[in-house]
Amino acid sequence: MDVGVFIPINNNGWITSTTSPQYKPSFELNRTIVQKAEGYGLDFALSMIKLHGFGGPSEFWDYGLESFTLMAGLASVTTRIKLFASIAVLTMPPPIAARMAVTIDSIAPGRFGVNIVSGWQKAEYAQMGIWPGAEHFAHRYQFCAEYVAIMRELWESGQSDFKGRFFQMDDCRLLPQPTARIPIICAAQSEKGTGFAAEYGDYNFCVGFGVNQPQRVAASIARLVEAAQATGRDVGALVMQMIVADETDDAAMAKWQHYCDGVDLEALAFRNAQAGADVSSDPYATANRMKQNSDNFPTNQGVFVGSYATVARMLDEMAEIPGLRGVMLTFDDFVIGMEQFGTRIQPLMKSRARMRAAA
């Protein structure tokens, strides 16, 4: 099983709480995390793009860096680990994103990929006057399909005359071409989104829920596997998974409970109101998916809470889900969490036996 890290490009990582570790994003912080990840043999690092935070007492995600420029900097201080930047497709024409990707590929040949962000939070784009309206929810994956098709055409041939509903190219040129195929990650859960990932992605995020439920994401992965079989393509599932670990199960659970006690309900209310703008009846759409956790659950992903051995066991259990390609880890404290994973958790994992052999 591949393992990556979802680096904290915005403040406070992925716990919406006033009692969890509070920190601001910086290049120095993310360099430390990614270099540790590379040293421990992790396979990839990915940075998201978030343009408007959720506020509240924790100022959740109010501080954020930009994904492509951050990953370009990290490309220059790493040698092996794969790096993925996220593009908010409403903010930039596909030929510019394609050229930026080629530029980072020239810094880190064969190590760069792109994560497609279709756009679910109106405030991110309305603040800049570029929100296309509520109709975007209905056709955002068609928009993304055209976006990726143009990038692929430019990367593969150096030229595009693509004509679609949203984009029209006129002898658009892109040279040099990348040194290797640039993989695409999708972050889609709905029926339309999963179909888009199956047709255009190389990987797709599948999100788990709850505490210590490694099999809960299996249904989402199965939907991706089925959709990929229909397209005849190889699309791997990546699961976002938070780790809160300590020496014992009780110590880890006490830490998690402390974070839950400080949940930032104001920030979560803003998040949920933004997600609610999409009135889709699809149970896997963003707004409906967020409701699968309780209103005071301080993260939007599944959490493994326990001793190092307990977390290793649950990761191995998750690795057995058919169709799973890898996990993308987040931590309560990323620097300490990377150390814990690299020295205490990964050595116990059967699904990472190749790392022990390499060591």
Secondary structure as GFF3:
##gff-version 3
##sequence-region A 1 359
A	DSSP	beta_strand	2	6	.	.	.	ID=ss1
A	DSSP	alpha_helix	27	39	.	.	.	ID=ss2
A	DSSP	beta_strand	44	46	.	.	.	ID=ss3
A	DSSP	alpha_helix	67	75	.	.	.	ID=ss4
A	DSSP	beta_strand	82	88	.	.	.	ID=ss5
A	DSSP	three_ten_helix	89	91	.	.	.	ID=ss6
A	DSSP	alpha_helix	94	107	.	.	.	ID=ss7
A	DSSP	beta_strand	112	117	.	.	.	ID=ss8
A	DSSP	alpha_helix	122	126	.	.	.	ID=ss9
A	DSSP	alpha_helix	135	157	.	.	.	ID=ss10
A	DSSP	beta_strand	159	160	.	.	.	ID=ss11
A	DSSP	beta_strand	172	173	.	.	.	ID=ss12
A	DSSP	beta_strand	184	186	.	.	.	ID=ss13
A	DSSP	alpha_helix	191	200	.	.	.	ID=ss14
A	DSSP	beta_strand	203	207	.	.	.	ID=ss15
A	DSSP	alpha_helix	218	231	.	.	.	ID=ss16
A	DSSP	beta_strand	236	246	.	.	.	ID=ss17
A	DSSP	alpha_helix	249	261	.	.	.	ID=ss18
A	DSSP	alpha_helix	265	275	.	.	.	ID=ss19
A	DSSP	alpha_helix	286	290	.	.	.	ID=ss20
A	DSSP	beta_strand	302	307	.	.	.	ID=ss21
A	DSSP	alpha_helix	308	319	.	.	.	ID=ss22
A	DSSP	beta_strand	324	331	.	.	.	ID=ss23
A	DSSP	alpha_helix	334	340	.	.	.	ID=ss24
A	DSSP	pi_helix	341	345	.	.	.	ID=ss25
A	DSSP	three_ten_helix	346	348	.	.	.	ID=ss26
A	DSSP	three_ten_helix	350	352	.	.	.	ID=ss27
A	DSSP	alpha_helix	353	358	.	.	.	ID=ss28
###
